[in-house]
Structures are given as structure tokens and as C-alpha cells.
Amino acid sequence: MTIQQTLTRQATGPSIEFAGVNLTLGRTTILDNVTFQVEPGSVHALVGPNGGGKSSLIKTLLGQTPHQGRLSLQWPGEPGVVGYVPQALEFDRGLPMTVDDFMGAMCQRRPAFLGLSKQYAGAIGEALERVGMQDKRKRRMGALSGGERQRVLLAQGLIPSPRLLVLDEPMSALDEAGIQVFGRLLQDWRHAGITVLWIEHDLEAVGRLADRVTGLNRRVLFDGAPRQTLTPERLLSLFSTHPRTNGSAA
């Protein structure tokens, strides 16, 4: 049985199809005929230069940006929860907001100042344990390091349990311990059949952790297994201001 067949058989997350997706803002082309598929239950990385359209493509998937073309999700059964972890968290570091306060505000309808509800307390504790932040629940968010705040963002993306998880450069502020935590989370998500679409600039991590990778610089320049696609020639074309070719690899 192939890896793709195994992923498909065990998947609880959806497949995603981008078919001729275009996005233009004013006279600027942000996405140009973007076409590729994300297999259900796979870890699919999206790489490319700053300004190449990666975050814009994510916004189209999350319904935040109007676009042309077709974007479809095929769920194995009833549609499930879509989780999202942003690249960074901007807030007033002087706010007296603890990690628990933040998790409560993000994960429950009850006002954060009333504390964690019994309905979510267990899930929040488990999520913080998974990212190694259980012992810092009473620390102020503003007192955490950038890597610790990124771990908290990863934790909030786990509640409620997602079946599609969209990650926007989740490793950008992580230290070595945090990177190991993230690697374990990816393995857990893969084993659970969750579909992960992951924007990442760390090409070494992509080559080591992703099932498939798409190179995007306004348009798709390559799409395939990391070992076959992350070649010096393709990466040179990808990170050029004006990509020379438009090709794909199986």
C-alpha cells in the first residue's frame, strides 16, 4: 500500500483542491492560476518568498479574501472543525492577562474574567500539557518569551479538536525545545488523520516533516514530495523575484 493510500484510508480530515485560484488587488496580481491538491490526512507544506502569496492563499481558504477560481474541501463524512494558528500574536504586553485567561478568551464563550468553564478546563489543560506550557498557566502572556507565546498559540489551535489545521509559520519564534514539541504534534496529527496545511520558511524542517510540499511565488512552481522537489534549481527559481518557469513534480 502506498503512503497516499494509507493517508486516505485513515484520514479524518478533508482533502483540499485549489483549482485556478486567482487573486488581484488593484493592479497587483497576488495569486495567478494556483492549482494543486492537499491529500486528506497529510502534512502539506507551502513554501515561497515573502510576498509570494502564501498568506493570501490561506486567507482564501479561510473565507477572508474574495477570489476567482474554485476552492473545495471534501470531508470524509460530516464537515469538522477547522483550526488556525497565526504567525504571531500582537497585543499589549502590559495587560494583566495570564495564559489561562488567554486560552479562556480564545476557546470558550464565557467571559475570560469569570475563569475557565468546566466544559473547557480539561481540554485547555490537556492542550497546554501537549505544548509543554502546563506549568506556566498563571504567567502573564506579556512575560512569556516569543517561543512560549507561540506554544500557547499552538495550544489554542487544538481546541476544539480540529480535523483541518492551518498553520502560518508556527516555527518562526520557537526555540529548540519548542521545535521538538512541534515535531511531536505533527506526528500526532498525522497519526490522527488530521489534514495539515503548513506555511513554513524552514526548508530543512519541511524536508524532514512534510509529506508533500508546494512552492508558491504568485503561481505554483513545483508540487511534490520534499526530497524530489526541494532541489537547488527549483529553490533558486522559487525565490527569484520573477520566477522563470512554472512546473510541477509528482
N, C-alpha and C positions, 0 to 999 in steps of 0.2 A: 504494500500500500504506500502511495506517495505521501509526502508531508502535507500537500494540499488536500488530498482526500481525507487524511486524518483530521486536519483542522476543520474541514467542512462537516465531517461526521460528528465531531464533538462540540461544535460551536453552539454557544448560546447567544452570541452577538450577531449583528447583521452583516451582510455584505454591503458595500457602498460602490455605486457606479457614478463616476463623473463622465459625462458624455458631451463633448463640445461646449464646455463651460467657458463663457466669455464674460469679462467684466471691464467696463470702461468708465473712468471718472473724468468728466470734461473731455479733453482730447488725449488723455493718457490711457494707454492700454495696460491694464493690470494683469488680466488673465486672457490668454489667447488660445482658444480651442483646446482647453485642457481636457484630456481624455485618459482615464485609467481606472482600474478597479481595485478595491480593497477586499481581500478574501475574508469570509466570516471566521471569527475566532483567531485571526492572525495579528501579529505586531507589525504594522506597516509604517515605515519611517518616511518623512517628507523632508528633503534637504534642498538647499539652494542659498543664494546670496541674500543679504538684506535688501528689501525692496523687490524681491523676485516674485512676490505674490503668495507666499506660503500662508501668512496670517489671513490674508484676504480670502483665500480658498477655504480656510477653516470657518471664517465668518459666513460664507455662503452655505456651508454645511449646517451651521447653527441657526440659519434663517435670519442673520443680521444684515445681510447685504443683498440687494437685488442683483440678479444676473440673468444672462441668456444661456440657453443650453439646457441640458437635463441632468438632474442630480437625484438619485433614487437610493433608498435603503430597502433591502429585502430582509425582513426578520424571519427567523425560524419559529413561527408561531406569532403570538401576540407581541406588539411592539413593547420594548423595555425602556429602562431609564438610560438617558444619555448623560454621562458625567463630563465635566470640563475643568481642566486645571490651567489657569492662565500663566503667562510667563513670569509675572512679578506682581507683587501686591503693593499698591501705593496707598498710604494712609498716614494720618498724623501720629507720629511715634510718641507724642506726649499723652495720647488718650489712655485712660486707665482701663484698657481692655486686655483681659487675660486670654490665654489660649482657649480655655473653656468658653469664655464669653464669645470669642470669635466663632468657634465651632457651633455654639448655640445659635448665633445670629445667622449663620450660613445654612444650617441644617434643619432648623425647626421653625415653625410658625410662631411659637410663643416668644414674646419679647426676651431678649438676652438678659436684661436686668433681673428677670424672675428666676434665673438659673436654668439648668438643664432639666428638661422634662423626663419623666421616667421612660417615655416612649423612645427617646433618642439617647439617653445617657449611656446605655450599654454599647450601642453601635459607635458612639463617639469615642468611648474608652477603647474599644477594640481597634478602631481606625488609628488612633494616636499610638497605640501599642505597636501596630504594624509598621509605623514610620519612625519608631524609636523616640517618641515625644511624650510618652505617658507620664514621665517624672517631671515634666515641665508644664503641666496643665495650668498651674496657678501663676506662671510667669507672665509678665506683661508682654504683649506682642511687640511693643516698641523696644523691649530689652533683648529680644532674640537676635541672633546673627542672621544674615541673609540666608544661609543654608538651612537654619532652623525654621525660618518663616516659610521657606519653600517646602519643607517637610509637612508643615501644617497645611499648606495649600494642597499637597498630595492627599493628606488625610481627608480634607473636606470633599475631595473628588470621589471618595469611596462611599459617601452617604447621600442618598440611599444607594444600595449596591447597583452599580451600573452594568449594562450589557454592551454599551458602546462608550469608550472613554477617549476623549480628545485631549491631547497634551501639547501645550505650546512651550517648547524649550524647557521642560521640567528640570533639566540638569544644570541650568545656567548658573545657579548660585550654590550648588551642593558641594560640600567638602567630600573627602574620600569615603568617610563613613556613610554619608548621605547617598553617594553614588552606589555603594553596596546595597543599601536599603532599596534604592530604586531598581536595581537589577533583580533583587528578590521579588519585588512587586510585579515586575514584568513577567517573571516566570509564573507567579501565582495567577496573573490574569490570563496568561496563555493556557495554563492547565485548566482554568475555569471556562475556557472557550469564549472569553470576552474579546470583542474586536477593539483593537487599539490603533488609533491614528495619531502619530507622534512626530511633531516638528522638532528637529534636532540639528545643532551645528557641530556636535562632536562626532566626526565621521568614524573614529575608531570605535566608539560606543555603538554606533549604528551597525557597523560591520560585525560586531560581536553579538548584538542583542536582537536585531530586527530580522523578521522572516523575509521581508521584501522592502525595497526602497525605491522611491520615485524622486528623480531630480527635476526641480521646477525652477525655471527662470523665465517667468511670464508664460511660457509654454513647457510642455513635458519634453525633456531632453533624453531621459532614459527611465526605464522602469523594469525592475527585475530583482533577482537575488543579489544581496550585497556583494558577495565575492566576485560575481561576474560583472557587476555594473560600476562599482567604485574603483575604476581604473584611472590612472593619471590623465590619460587623454580625455575621458569623459568629464572628469572633475575640472580640468582646465577649461573646457567648453562651458560647463555649468556656471563657473564663477567668473567668466568673462562678462563684461558689461553688455556686449552684443553677441549672444550665442551664435555659433557658426552653423550648427546642424541641429536637426530635430530627428532623433532616432529612438528606438526602444530595444530592449533586450528581454527575452523571455526568461 
